[in-house]
């Protein structure tokens, strides 16, 4: 029998945190984070990490699990998340995924396969060196010799994507395009319900701007200064919005005002990308959060109740 699981997804600042804990309380659930940056210890304010008070007594998984100098990928996430599902089910509780990292969601919802995780940083550096020495035309020709099927899906100007595809082809000894074959095949181990939260774009952007202001009042600058000294700009979590924008500020290349504006702008752009990603999944039940919260909670709970009663 397939295990029923719930997903609460949507862009940053749309209101996932409170709704998810209230749902977990009502349905005896435990929450599994699907946020690629909240896995890092110490990166709290800039990732809008849930606090102990906000958890409201609900068990949360895959938050604060590694240090900032460690690497992490979606393959590792999938393995850990599926282990969490089993543990939660063994306690007769309901697994509820919450977050906005689309690839993490897809790794569970779809039957995505990953090769054994391994360090390919040296290989990536060699590919990047080839690009620097030979240019994007030669780089693209190299890609097509490895996987000609990508000719219509990856443009030669998307150098970052081209490099990543070459890296995957070589490290896995398999075509990068074959990964796409796993998309749109639902994971037959689970019976999922995906609830997507959305709101008028202007309201969402205003929430994002205000959230950044609140983060600064809560001590974001001090947090980033400490983590920057501890891990440096080349650590994986310093690629995250809310952290990477401070690097040029620390180097006296931009003002603090420009730094803050960059965080807000990049956060708004990220929210747009999140929505674009999730809109591709036609299985999502979309709910507008611009309503009375009690109505929002009731509507969401009704959807979940009907889903759980299905045989």
C-alpha positions as CSV (number, residue, x, y, z in Angstrom):
1,X,0.0,0.0,0.0
2,X,1.3,3.4,-0.9
3,X,2.3,5.8,1.9
4,X,0.3,9.0,1.8
5,X,2.4,12.2,2.1
6,X,1.6,15.9,2.0
7,X,3.6,18.7,0.4
8,X,3.1,22.4,1.3
9,X,5.0,24.4,-1.3
10,X,5.2,27.9,-2.7
11,X,7.5,30.9,-3.0
12,X,9.4,32.5,-0.2
13,X,7.3,34.7,2.2
14,X,4.0,33.3,1.0
15,X,3.0,31.9,4.5
16,X,4.0,28.2,4.5
17,X,5.4,28.1,8.1
18,X,2.4,28.8,10.3
19,X,0.0,27.0,8.1
20,X,2.2,23.9,8.0
21,X,2.5,23.7,11.8
22,X,-1.2,24.1,12.3
23,X,-1.9,21.4,9.8
24,X,0.6,19.1,11.5
25,X,-1.1,19.7,14.8
26,X,-4.5,18.8,13.4
27,X,-3.4,15.7,11.5
28,X,-0.8,14.3,13.8
29,X,2.0,15.2,11.4
30,X,5.7,15.7,11.4
31,X,7.4,18.2,9.1
32,X,10.2,17.4,6.7
33,X,11.9,20.5,5.4
34,X,12.5,20.8,1.6
35,X,14.6,23.9,1.8
36,X,18.2,23.6,0.4
37,X,19.7,26.2,2.8
38,X,17.9,25.5,6.1
39,X,20.0,22.3,6.3
40,X,22.9,24.4,7.4
41,X,23.6,25.0,11.1
42,X,23.9,28.7,12.0
43,X,22.4,30.1,8.8
44,X,19.3,31.1,10.5
45,X,18.1,34.6,9.9
46,X,19.0,34.9,6.3
47,X,17.2,31.6,5.4
48,X,14.1,32.6,7.5
49,X,14.6,29.3,9.4
50,X,11.7,28.3,11.6
51,X,12.3,29.0,15.4
52,X,11.6,26.7,18.3
53,X,8.6,28.8,19.2
54,X,7.2,28.7,15.6
55,X,7.6,24.9,15.6
56,X,4.7,24.8,18.1
57,X,5.8,21.4,19.4
58,X,5.9,19.8,16.0
59,X,8.9,17.6,15.1
60,X,10.8,19.1,12.2
61,X,13.3,17.1,10.1
62,X,16.3,18.0,7.9
63,X,17.0,21.3,9.5
64,X,20.4,22.1,11.0
65,X,21.9,18.8,9.9
66,X,25.3,19.9,8.5
67,X,28.0,22.6,9.0
68,X,28.6,25.4,6.5
69,X,31.8,23.9,5.2
70,X,30.1,20.7,4.1
71,X,28.7,20.0,0.7
72,X,25.2,18.6,0.1
73,X,23.2,17.6,-2.9
74,X,19.7,16.5,-4.0
75,X,20.7,12.8,-4.0
76,X,21.6,13.0,-0.3
77,X,18.5,14.9,0.4
78,X,16.3,12.2,-1.3
79,X,17.9,9.4,0.7
80,X,17.5,11.3,4.0
81,X,13.9,12.4,3.3
82,X,12.8,8.9,2.4
83,X,14.3,7.7,5.6
84,X,12.3,10.4,7.5
85,X,9.1,9.2,5.8
86,X,9.6,5.7,7.0
87,X,10.4,6.8,10.6
88,X,7.4,9.1,10.7
89,X,5.1,6.3,9.4
90,X,6.5,3.9,12.0
91,X,5.1,6.3,14.6
92,X,1.7,6.4,12.9
93,X,2.2,10.0,12.0
94,X,1.8,11.9,8.7
95,X,4.8,13.1,6.8
96,X,4.3,16.7,5.7
97,X,7.0,18.3,3.4
98,X,7.3,22.0,3.6
99,X,9.5,24.3,1.6
100,X,10.3,26.0,-1.7
101,X,13.2,24.1,-3.2
102,X,11.6,22.7,-6.3
103,X,14.2,20.1,-7.0
104,X,14.0,18.7,-3.5
105,X,10.2,18.4,-3.9
106,X,10.5,16.7,-7.3
107,X,13.1,14.3,-6.0
108,X,10.4,12.7,-3.8
109,X,7.3,13.4,-5.9
110,X,8.7,12.0,-9.1
111,X,10.7,8.8,-9.5
112,X,14.0,10.6,-9.9
113,X,17.1,8.4,-9.9
114,X,20.5,9.6,-8.8
115,X,23.9,8.0,-9.1
116,X,25.9,7.5,-5.9
117,X,27.0,10.9,-4.7
118,X,30.7,11.7,-5.2
119,X,32.9,14.8,-5.3
120,X,33.2,16.1,-8.8
121,X,34.7,19.5,-7.9
122,X,38.0,18.6,-9.6
123,X,36.3,17.6,-12.8
124,X,34.2,20.8,-12.8
125,X,37.4,22.8,-12.5
126,X,38.9,21.0,-15.5
127,X,35.7,21.7,-17.5
128,X,35.7,25.4,-16.5
129,X,39.4,25.6,-17.5
130,X,38.6,24.2,-20.9
131,X,35.9,26.9,-21.3
132,X,38.3,29.6,-20.3
133,X,40.9,28.4,-22.8
134,X,38.7,27.5,-25.7
135,X,35.4,29.5,-25.4
136,X,31.8,28.6,-25.3
137,X,31.6,27.3,-28.9
138,X,34.1,24.5,-28.2
139,X,32.5,23.8,-24.8
140,X,29.1,23.3,-26.5
141,X,30.6,21.0,-29.2
142,X,32.1,19.0,-26.3
143,X,28.7,18.7,-24.7
144,X,27.0,17.5,-27.9
145,X,29.6,14.8,-28.5
146,X,28.6,13.5,-25.0
147,X,24.8,14.0,-25.4
148,X,23.5,15.2,-28.7
149,X,19.9,15.0,-27.4
150,X,20.6,18.2,-25.4
151,X,20.8,20.3,-28.6
152,X,17.2,21.5,-28.3
153,X,17.1,21.8,-24.5
154,X,20.3,23.6,-23.5
155,X,21.5,26.7,-25.3
156,X,25.2,27.3,-25.9
157,X,25.0,30.7,-24.1
158,X,23.9,29.0,-20.9
159,X,27.5,28.2,-20.0
160,X,26.8,27.3,-16.4
161,X,24.2,24.7,-17.5
162,X,26.5,23.4,-20.3
163,X,29.3,22.9,-17.8
164,X,27.0,21.1,-15.4
165,X,25.7,18.8,-18.1
166,X,29.2,17.8,-19.2
167,X,30.1,17.2,-15.6
168,X,27.1,14.9,-15.1
169,X,27.8,13.0,-18.4
170,X,31.4,12.3,-17.5
171,X,31.0,11.6,-13.8
172,X,28.0,9.2,-14.3
173,X,29.1,7.8,-17.7
174,X,25.5,8.4,-18.8
175,X,23.7,10.9,-20.9
176,X,22.4,14.0,-19.0
177,X,19.2,13.9,-21.0
178,X,18.3,10.5,-19.6
179,X,17.6,12.2,-16.3
180,X,14.6,13.9,-17.9
181,X,13.1,10.5,-18.6
182,X,12.4,10.2,-14.9
183,X,10.3,13.4,-14.8
184,X,6.6,13.2,-14.9
185,X,6.7,9.6,-13.6
186,X,5.3,9.7,-10.1
187,X,7.1,7.8,-7.4
188,X,5.1,4.7,-7.0
189,X,6.1,4.3,-3.4
190,X,3.9,7.2,-2.3
191,X,0.5,8.7,-2.7
192,X,1.2,12.4,-2.6
193,X,-1.0,15.5,-2.2
194,X,0.7,18.8,-3.2
195,X,-0.8,22.0,-1.9
196,X,0.7,25.2,-3.5
197,X,0.4,28.5,-1.8
198,X,0.2,31.6,-3.9
199,X,-0.7,35.3,-3.6
200,X,-1.0,38.4,-5.7
201,X,2.5,39.2,-7.0
202,X,2.5,42.8,-5.7
203,X,1.5,41.6,-2.2
204,X,4.2,38.9,-2.2
205,X,6.9,41.3,-3.3
206,X,5.9,43.7,-0.5
207,X,6.1,40.8,2.0
208,X,9.5,40.0,0.8
209,X,10.8,43.5,1.1
210,X,9.4,43.8,4.7
211,X,10.8,40.4,5.6
212,X,14.3,41.5,4.6
213,X,13.9,44.7,6.8
214,X,12.8,42.5,9.7
215,X,15.8,40.2,9.2
216,X,18.2,43.1,9.4
217,X,16.5,44.3,12.6
218,X,16.9,40.7,14.0
219,X,20.7,40.8,13.4
220,X,21.3,39.5,9.9
221,X,24.4,41.6,9.4
222,X,26.1,40.2,12.5
223,X,25.1,36.7,11.6
224,X,26.6,37.0,8.1
225,X,29.8,38.6,9.4
226,X,30.3,35.7,11.8
227,X,29.6,33.0,9.2
228,X,31.7,34.8,6.6
229,X,34.7,34.7,8.9
230,X,34.0,31.1,9.8
231,X,33.4,29.6,6.4
232,X,34.3,32.2,3.7
233,X,32.6,33.1,0.5
234,X,33.3,29.9,-1.3
235,X,31.3,27.7,1.0
236,X,28.1,26.3,-0.4
237,X,25.6,28.2,1.8
238,X,27.2,31.5,0.8
239,X,25.6,31.0,-2.6
240,X,22.3,31.6,-0.9
241,X,20.3,34.8,-1.2
242,X,20.7,36.8,2.0
243,X,24.4,35.9,2.3
244,X,26.1,36.2,-1.1
245,X,25.0,39.8,-1.4
246,X,27.1,40.8,1.6
247,X,30.4,39.6,0.0
248,X,30.9,42.7,-2.2
249,X,29.9,44.8,0.8
250,X,32.6,43.2,3.0
251,X,35.1,43.9,0.2
252,X,34.1,47.6,0.2
253,X,32.8,47.3,-3.4
254,X,29.2,48.4,-2.6
255,X,27.4,50.3,0.1
256,X,25.2,48.6,2.7
257,X,22.2,50.2,1.1
258,X,23.0,48.6,-2.2
259,X,23.6,45.3,-0.5
260,X,20.1,45.4,1.1
261,X,18.5,46.4,-2.1
262,X,20.3,43.5,-3.9
263,X,18.9,41.0,-1.3
264,X,15.4,42.3,-1.8
265,X,15.7,42.2,-5.6
266,X,17.2,38.8,-5.7
267,X,14.6,37.5,-3.3
268,X,11.8,38.8,-5.5
269,X,13.4,37.2,-8.6
270,X,13.8,33.9,-6.7
271,X,10.2,33.9,-5.7
272,X,9.3,34.3,-9.4
273,X,11.5,31.4,-10.3
274,X,10.0,29.3,-7.6
275,X,6.5,29.9,-9.0
276,X,7.6,29.2,-12.5
277,X,9.1,25.8,-11.3
278,X,6.0,24.8,-9.4
279,X,3.6,25.9,-12.1
280,X,5.0,23.1,-14.3
281,X,3.5,20.5,-11.9
282,X,-0.1,20.1,-12.9
283,X,-0.8,18.0,-9.8
284,X,-0.6,21.0,-7.4
285,X,-3.7,22.2,-5.7
286,X,-3.3,26.0,-5.6
287,X,-4.7,28.1,-2.8
288,X,-4.6,31.9,-2.5
289,X,-3.3,32.9,0.9
290,X,-4.7,36.5,0.6
291,X,-7.7,35.6,2.7
292,X,-8.8,35.3,6.3
293,X,-6.3,32.9,7.9
294,X,-9.0,30.8,9.5
295,X,-10.7,30.3,6.1
296,X,-7.3,29.5,4.6
297,X,-6.6,26.9,7.3
298,X,-10.1,25.4,7.0
299,X,-9.9,25.1,3.2
300,X,-6.5,23.5,3.4
301,X,-7.6,21.0,6.1
302,X,-10.7,20.1,4.1
303,X,-8.5,19.2,1.1
304,X,-6.2,17.1,3.2
305,X,-9.1,15.4,5.0
306,X,-10.7,14.3,1.7
307,X,-7.3,13.1,0.5
308,X,-6.7,11.0,3.6
309,X,-10.1,9.4,3.3
310,X,-9.4,8.2,-0.2
311,X,-8.7,4.5,-0.5
